Amino acid sequence: MKYYELDKEELDVLSNYGSGKLTSIRNLDKERELYKRYAKNVLEKTRNINIRISEKVLQKLKSQAALQGIPYQTLVSSVLHQFSVK
């Protein structure tokens, strides 16, 4: 079994839970959905980047994207996404 060191705030929460001082919030489902939307907005935010690649590589990307019927930026984003989720 792993041993975890609790900080002061965590110890306070544990103590309050044990003594029954914690209560459920009103409209739990509504609050849960609100925080799910917050998380989704943060995690799905996109950012622009600039990279330098050779003209040859760019032409190959554009060619491959055309074969797939998608914009080349979408293809690049898809390839990068595949590596980020591993």
C-alpha positions as CSV (number, residue, x, y, z in Angstrom):
1,M,0.0,0.0,0.0
2,K,1.3,3.4,-0.9
3,Y,1.8,6.1,1.8
4,Y,0.7,9.6,0.9
5,E,1.7,12.7,2.9
6,L,-1.3,15.0,3.2
7,D,-0.9,18.8,3.3
8,K,-2.7,21.1,5.8
9,E,-5.6,21.7,3.4
10,E,-6.1,18.0,2.7
11,L,-5.9,17.2,6.4
12,D,-8.6,19.9,7.1
13,V,-10.9,18.3,4.5
14,L,-10.4,14.9,5.9
15,S,-11.1,16.1,9.4
16,N,-14.2,18.0,8.3
17,Y,-15.5,14.9,6.4
18,G,-14.9,12.7,9.3
19,S,-16.8,15.0,11.7
20,G,-19.7,15.4,9.2
21,K,-19.2,19.1,8.7
22,L,-19.1,18.8,4.9
23,T,-22.5,19.0,3.1
24,S,-23.5,18.3,-0.5
25,I,-24.0,21.4,-2.7
26,R,-27.3,22.4,-4.1
27,N,-28.0,21.5,-7.7
28,L,-25.1,19.1,-7.9
29,D,-25.9,18.0,-11.5
30,K,-26.0,21.6,-12.6
31,E,-22.7,22.4,-10.9
32,R,-21.1,19.3,-12.3
33,E,-22.1,20.3,-15.9
34,L,-20.8,23.8,-15.3
35,Y,-17.4,22.5,-14.3
36,K,-17.4,20.0,-17.2
37,R,-17.9,22.9,-19.6
38,Y,-15.0,24.8,-17.9
39,A,-12.7,21.9,-18.3
40,K,-13.7,21.3,-21.9
41,N,-13.1,24.9,-22.8
42,V,-9.7,24.9,-21.3
43,L,-8.6,21.5,-22.8
44,E,-10.0,22.2,-26.3
45,K,-8.5,25.7,-26.6
46,T,-6.4,25.9,-29.7
47,R,-3.2,27.9,-30.3
48,N,-1.5,29.0,-33.4
49,I,2.2,28.0,-33.9
50,N,4.8,28.9,-36.5
51,I,7.3,26.3,-37.7
52,R,9.9,26.3,-40.4
53,I,9.9,23.4,-42.8
54,S,11.4,22.8,-46.2
55,E,9.5,23.7,-49.3
56,K,9.8,20.0,-50.3
57,V,8.1,18.8,-47.1
58,L,5.4,21.4,-47.4
59,Q,4.6,20.4,-50.9
60,K,4.4,16.7,-49.9
61,L,2.0,17.7,-47.0
62,K,-0.2,19.7,-49.4
63,S,-0.2,16.8,-51.9
64,Q,-1.2,14.3,-49.2
65,A,-3.9,16.6,-47.8
66,A,-5.3,17.1,-51.3
67,L,-5.5,13.3,-51.8
68,Q,-7.4,13.0,-48.5
69,G,-9.6,16.0,-49.4
70,I,-8.7,18.1,-46.4
71,P,-6.7,21.3,-45.8
72,Y,-3.0,20.7,-45.2
73,Q,-3.2,22.5,-41.9
74,T,-5.8,20.0,-40.7
75,L,-3.5,17.1,-41.8
76,V,-0.5,18.7,-39.9
77,S,-2.7,19.1,-36.8
78,S,-3.9,15.5,-37.1
79,V,-0.4,14.2,-37.3
80,L,0.7,16.2,-34.3
81,H,-2.3,15.1,-32.3
82,Q,-1.5,11.5,-32.9
83,F,1.9,11.9,-31.2
84,S,0.5,14.0,-28.3
85,V,-2.0,11.3,-27.2
86,K,0.6,8.5,-26.9
